[in-house]
Amino acid sequence: MAVITPPKYVRQVLVTLQGRGYPAFLVGGCVRDMVLGVQPNDWDICTAALPEQILELFPGSRLTGGRNGTVTVRIHSHDLEVTPFRDESRYTDHRHPDLVRFVTDLTADLSRRDFTVNAIALSTDGVVSDPYGGLADLRRGVIRCVGEPERRFDEDALRMLRALRFSARLGFSIDLFTMEAIREKAPLCATLAPERVRDELEKILLTKNPDKALETVELGLLDAFLLRRLPGEIPERLDALPRRMPDRWLGFAWLLEHYGCVRSAEDFLRALRLDNRSIHVSAQAAAILNQPLPETAKDWKQCLRRSGIEATVCAARCADAFSLSEGKNRDVKAVLKSGECFSLRQLAVTGEDLTALGLKGRAVGEMLDFLLDYVIDYPDNNRRELLLSLAAGTEE
């Protein structure tokens, strides 16, 4: 295991619990990351102490995990989640346990976890508890369910998407039996809230292996949102897009639209409950991609005028990444760098200027549009005096 030392406040919580006779361990993702030599972003502790005992030990802490018993401990301006060992009953809704029971056995607690790489615990003295072979799976680079994969996915259908997410993030393969269970249990994903699906997809899309998002389509995990699945292998690759949003949401949604899997990128993203801004940008960008792409600087300025900078730039990057054309991102950058006018905001006159000339109501807007068209054609003429003379009909 790589030498990664937990912060002092984390060690203090562990030592305090142990000192009062409650076994306590680092568990889950933080242990997995430590084994992989990655500094954890979050630290989670599991313990034999009950919620009320944790609350008593750490004044100012609060119960935040409902019936799961998770307590958020506030220590030295840091928040740390501490959860009692627990066992869980059947999951009628394929997402939440019907009954939670606190236990004193670490192995029983680890047995309810999703994947072996997340079912490793580490004590304060450096002893690793790994009853399900998580360390071996980390060495092999494999995502494998704890126990029977069908049961794990029956309990929580979101775990199927999480398997793809961990595979994408860590660059691991998925165990054969786990993958077979995903294919079998994929219809259960229809029971998941769209927001949950969206969050997992976004995490996949932001990894170095975003094409795992396309694999969720092939496996049937998104059938509730699709008209059909992808028609076999496709040549486009999402990893050719910049590792940022909304580029990858656009690329993913547009490919689904392009291959007839959804009615439109906008409908798909709206069904996943993305925020309105991301939906708008992606819809505008998809509309650009669905038309003949601009060829000249003038064409790009008209596109920027209609669709805005973010949507146009996203569309250009997507066009280059998917080989719909060449150099479109470069062309848009050149237009933006030129500083030439393509929006009313950049126009050298305003509506107030035109009102002062005596124009009223709709005539003001029509004249502004006329002047913007003019300066897009003749960028050097975006000068206040000249445009006012054009508006007044006194140009020479």
C-alpha positions in Angstrom: 0.0 0.0 0.0 1.2 3.5 -0.8 2.3 5.6 2.1 -0.6 8.0 2.4 -1.3 9.3 5.9 -4.9 10.3 6.8 -5.2 13.9 8.1 -4.8 14.6 11.8 -8.5 15.2 12.3 -9.3 11.8 10.8 -6.8 10.0 13.0 -8.2 11.9 16.0 -11.8 10.6 15.4 -10.5 7.0 14.9 -8.4 7.2 18.1 -11.2 8.7 20.1 -13.6 5.9 19.1 -11.0 3.2 19.7 -10.1 4.7 23.1 -13.7 4.4 24.2 -13.8 0.7 23.2 -15.5 1.1 19.8 -13.6 -0.6 16.9 -13.3 1.9 14.1 -11.9 1.7 10.6 -11.4 3.7 7.5 -13.5 2.1 4.8 -14.6 2.3 1.2 -13.3 4.7 -1.4 -10.6 6.3 0.7 -9.0 2.9 1.4 -9.3 1.9 -2.3 -7.6 5.2 -3.3 -4.9 4.8 -0.7 -4.1 1.3 -2.1 -3.9 2.8 -5.6 -1.6 5.6 -4.4 -4.2 8.3 -4.9 -4.8 10.9 -2.3 -8.5 10.5 -1.2 -10.8 13.4 -1.4 -13.1 12.1 1.3 -12.5 10.0 4.4 -15.2 7.6 5.7 -15.2 5.8 9.0 -17.3 2.8 10.1 -17.5 1.8 13.7 -19.1 -0.5 16.2 -20.5 2.6 18.1 -24.2 3.3 17.8 -25.4 6.7 16.5 -26.2 8.0 19.9 -22.8 7.0 21.2 -21.0 8.8 18.3 -23.1 11.9 19.0 -22.1 11.8 22.7 -18.4 11.4 21.9 -18.3 14.3 19.5 -20.2 17.4 20.7 -21.5 19.5 17.8 -21.9 16.5 15.5 -25.3 15.8 13.9 -27.2 12.8 12.6 -27.3 13.1 8.8 -27.8 9.6 7.5 -31.4 8.9 8.7 -32.0 5.3 9.5 -28.5 4.4 8.2 -27.2 6.0 11.3 -24.5 8.1 9.7 -23.3 10.9 11.9 -21.4 13.9 10.5 -18.7 14.7 13.0 -17.5 18.3 13.0 -13.9 18.5 14.2 -11.3 21.2 13.6 -13.5 22.9 11.0 -13.7 19.6 9.1 -16.8 17.4 8.5 -16.3 13.7 8.6 -19.0 11.0 8.1 -19.0 8.2 10.7 -21.4 5.3 10.2 -22.2 2.4 12.5 -21.6 -1.2 11.3 -24.9 -2.3 9.8 -26.8 -5.1 8.1 -29.6 -4.6 5.7 -32.7 -6.5 4.7 -34.3 -7.0 1.2 -34.7 -4.0 -1.1 -38.3 -3.9 -2.4 -37.7 -0.8 -4.5 -34.3 -1.9 -5.8 -32.7 1.2 -4.2 -33.3 1.4 -0.4 -33.2 -1.4 2.2 -36.6 -2.2 3.9 -34.9 -2.6 7.2 -31.5 -1.5 8.7 -30.0 -3.2 11.7 -26.9 -2.1 13.5 -24.3 -4.8 14.2 -20.9 -5.2 15.9 -19.3 -7.3 13.2 -17.1 -5.5 10.6 -17.3 -8.4 8.1 -21.1 -8.3 8.2 -20.9 -4.5 7.4 -18.5 -5.1 4.5 -20.7 -7.9 3.1 -23.5 -5.4 2.1 -21.2 -3.2 0.1 -21.3 -3.0 -3.7 -17.9 -4.0 -5.1 -14.9 -5.8 -3.5 -12.6 -2.8 -4.2 -14.9 -0.8 -1.9 -15.2 -3.4 0.8 -11.7 -3.0 2.3 -11.2 -1.6 5.8 -8.1 -0.2 7.4 -7.5 0.1 11.2 -5.6 2.8 13.0 -2.6 0.4 13.4 -2.5 -0.2 9.6 -4.1 -3.7 9.6 -6.2 -4.3 6.5 -9.5 -6.2 6.6 -10.3 -7.6 3.2 -12.7 -10.6 3.5 -13.9 -10.4 -0.1 -10.6 -10.1 -2.1 -10.7 -6.4 -2.9 -6.9 -6.1 -2.8 -6.4 -8.8 -5.3 -9.0 -7.2 -7.6 -7.2 -3.9 -7.3 -4.0 -5.6 -8.4 -5.8 -7.3 -11.3 -7.7 -4.2 -12.2 -11.1 -5.7 -11.9 -14.5 -4.5 -10.8 -16.3 -7.4 -9.1 -19.4 -7.5 -6.9 -19.3 -8.6 -3.3 -21.1 -11.9 -3.2 -23.7 -12.7 -5.8 -23.9 -9.9 -8.4 -27.6 -10.5 -9.1 -28.4 -10.0 -5.5 -26.3 -6.8 -5.3 -28.1 -5.3 -8.3 -31.5 -6.5 -7.0 -30.8 -4.5 -3.9 -29.7 -1.4 -5.7 -30.1 -1.0 -9.4 -27.8 2.1 -9.4 -24.9 -0.2 -8.7 -24.9 -1.3 -12.4 -24.2 2.3 -13.5 -21.7 2.6 -10.7 -19.8 -0.5 -12.0 -19.4 1.3 -15.4 -18.4 4.5 -13.6 -15.6 2.8 -11.6 -14.5 0.9 -14.7 -14.2 4.2 -16.5 -12.6 6.1 -13.7 -10.0 3.5 -12.7 -9.5 2.0 -16.2 -10.5 -1.4 -14.8 -12.3 -4.3 -16.6 -15.6 -5.6 -15.2 -15.6 -9.2 -13.9 -17.4 -11.6 -16.3 -20.1 -12.7 -13.8 -20.7 -9.1 -12.8 -21.1 -8.1 -16.4 -23.5 -11.0 -17.1 -25.6 -9.9 -14.1 -25.7 -6.3 -15.4 -27.1 -7.6 -18.7 -29.7 -9.7 -16.9 -30.7 -7.0 -14.4 -30.5 -4.0 -16.7 -34.3 -3.5 -16.8 -34.2 -2.6 -13.1 -32.6 0.7 -14.1 -36.0 1.8 -15.2 -36.9 2.1 -11.5 -34.2 4.7 -10.9 -34.8 8.4 -10.5 -33.6 10.3 -13.6 -31.4 12.5 -11.4 -29.5 9.4 -10.2 -28.9 8.2 -13.7 -27.8 11.7 -14.8 -25.3 12.0 -12.0 -23.7 8.7 -12.7 -23.6 9.4 -16.5 -22.0 12.8 -15.9 -19.3 11.2 -13.7 -18.6 8.6 -16.5 -18.5 11.3 -19.1 -15.9 13.3 -17.2 -13.4 10.4 -16.9 -10.6 9.5 -19.3 -12.9 6.8 -20.6 -16.1 8.5 -21.5 -17.1 5.9 -24.1 -18.2 3.8 -21.1 -21.3 6.0 -21.3 -22.0 4.5 -24.8 -21.6 1.1 -23.2 -24.4 1.9 -20.8 -26.6 2.2 -23.9 -25.4 -1.1 -25.3 -26.1 -2.9 -22.0 -29.7 -1.6 -21.8 -29.1 0.5 -18.7 -30.7 3.6 -20.4 -33.6 1.8 -22.1 -36.1 3.9 -20.2 -34.9 7.0 -22.0 -34.3 5.6 -25.5 -36.3 4.7 -28.6 -33.7 2.1 -29.5 -30.2 1.0 -28.6 -27.1 1.9 -30.7 -26.8 -0.1 -33.9 -23.6 -2.0 -33.0 -20.2 -0.3 -32.9 -20.0 3.3 -34.0 -16.9 5.1 -35.3 -17.2 8.2 -33.1 -15.4 8.4 -29.8 -16.3 10.7 -26.9 -12.7 10.8 -25.7 -11.9 12.9 -28.7 -13.9 15.8 -27.0 -12.4 18.0 -24.3 -12.8 16.6 -20.8 -15.4 19.2 -19.8 -19.1 19.9 -19.8 -21.2 20.7 -21.8 -19.0 19.3 -24.6 -19.3 15.7 -23.5 -23.0 15.9 -22.7 -23.5 17.4 -26.2 -21.4 14.7 -27.8 -23.2 11.9 -26.0 -26.7 13.2 -26.6 -26.0 14.2 -30.2 -24.7 10.7 -31.1 -27.9 9.2 -29.6 -29.9 11.6 -31.7 -27.8 11.0 -34.8 -28.3 7.2 -34.6 -32.0 7.4 -33.9 -31.8 6.3 -30.3 -33.7 9.4 -29.1 -36.0 11.9 -30.7 -33.6 14.8 -30.0 -30.6 15.6 -27.8 -32.8 18.2 -26.1 -35.6 15.7 -25.2 -33.0 13.2 -23.9 -31.2 15.7 -21.7 -34.5 17.1 -20.4 -35.7 13.6 -19.5 -32.5 13.3 -17.4 -33.3 16.5 -15.6 -30.2 18.5 -16.6 -30.2 22.1 -15.7 -31.9 24.5 -18.2 -28.6 26.2 -19.2 -26.9 22.9 -20.2 -30.0 21.8 -22.1 -30.2 25.1 -24.0 -26.6 25.0 -24.9 -26.7 21.4 -26.0 -29.9 21.9 -28.0 -28.5 24.9 -29.8 -25.2 23.1 -30.6 -27.1 20.0 -31.8 -29.1 22.2 -34.2 -25.8 23.5 -35.6 -24.5 20.0 -36.1 -27.7 18.9 -37.9 -27.3 21.6 -40.6 -24.5 22.2 -43.1 -21.7 23.6 -41.1 -20.5 27.2 -41.6 -17.7 27.6 -44.1 -16.7 31.3 -44.0 -16.0 33.8 -41.2 -19.3 35.5 -42.1 -21.2 32.2 -41.7 -19.6 31.6 -38.3 -20.5 35.1 -37.2 -24.1 34.5 -38.2 -24.0 31.2 -36.3 -22.5 33.0 -33.2 -25.3 35.6 -33.5 -28.1 33.0 -33.5 -26.8 30.4 -31.1 -24.3 32.2 -28.8 -20.6 31.6 -28.2 -20.8 28.5 -25.9 -23.1 26.5 -28.2 -21.2 27.4 -31.3 -17.8 26.6 -29.8 -19.2 23.3 -28.5 -20.6 22.4 -31.9 -17.3 23.2 -33.6 -15.3 21.0 -31.2 -17.8 18.2 -31.7 -17.7 18.5 -35.5 -13.9 18.2 -35.3 -13.9 15.3 -32.8 -16.4 13.3 -34.8 -14.8 14.0 -38.1 -17.8 15.8 -39.5 -15.4 18.4 -40.8 -11.9 19.7 -40.3 -10.7 22.8 -38.5 -14.0 24.1 -37.4 -12.9 24.8 -33.9 -9.9 26.7 -35.3 -12.2 28.8 -37.6 -14.5 29.8 -34.7 -11.5 30.7 -32.5 -10.2 32.9 -35.4 -13.5 34.8 -35.5 -13.6 35.3 -31.8 -10.0 36.4 -31.7 -10.6 38.9 -34.5 -13.0 40.9 -32.3 -15.3 41.5 -35.2 -18.9 42.2 -34.3 -21.5 39.4 -34.3 -23.9 40.4 -31.6 -26.0 43.4 -30.6 -23.8 43.8 -27.6 -20.8 44.5 -29.8 -22.7 46.9 -32.1 -21.4 50.5 -32.0 -25.0 51.8 -31.5 -27.7 51.0 -29.1 -31.5 51.0 -29.0 -31.3 54.3 -27.1 -29.3 55.9 -29.9 -31.9 54.9 -32.4 -34.7 56.1 -30.2 -33.0 59.5 -30.1 -33.2 59.5 -33.9 -36.9 59.2 -33.7 -37.4 55.4 -34.3 -40.0 53.7 -32.1 -41.2 50.3 -31.1 -40.6 47.5 -33.6 -38.7 49.8 -35.9 -35.9 50.0 -33.3 -35.4 46.3 -33.3 -35.6 46.0 -37.0 -33.0 48.7 -37.5 -30.7 47.1 -35.0 -31.0 43.8 -36.9 -30.3 45.5 -40.2 -27.2 47.3 -38.8 -25.9 44.0 -37.3 -26.3 42.3 -40.6 -24.4 45.2 -42.2 -21.4 45.1 -39.9 -21.2 41.3 -40.1 -20.8 41.8 -43.9 -18.5 44.9 -43.4 -16.7 44.5 -40.0 -14.6 47.6 -40.4 -17.7 49.7 -40.6 -18.8 49.1 -37.0 -18.5 52.8 -36.2 -21.0 54.8 -34.3 -21.2 57.8 -36.6 -21.5 55.7 -39.7 -24.2 53.5 -38.3 -26.2 56.4 -37.1 -26.1 58.0 -40.5 -27.2 54.7 -42.0 -30.1 54.5 -39.5 -31.1 58.1 -40.3 -30.9 57.6 -44.0 -28.2 60.3 -44.3 -25.3 58.2 -45.4 -23.3 59.5 -48.3 
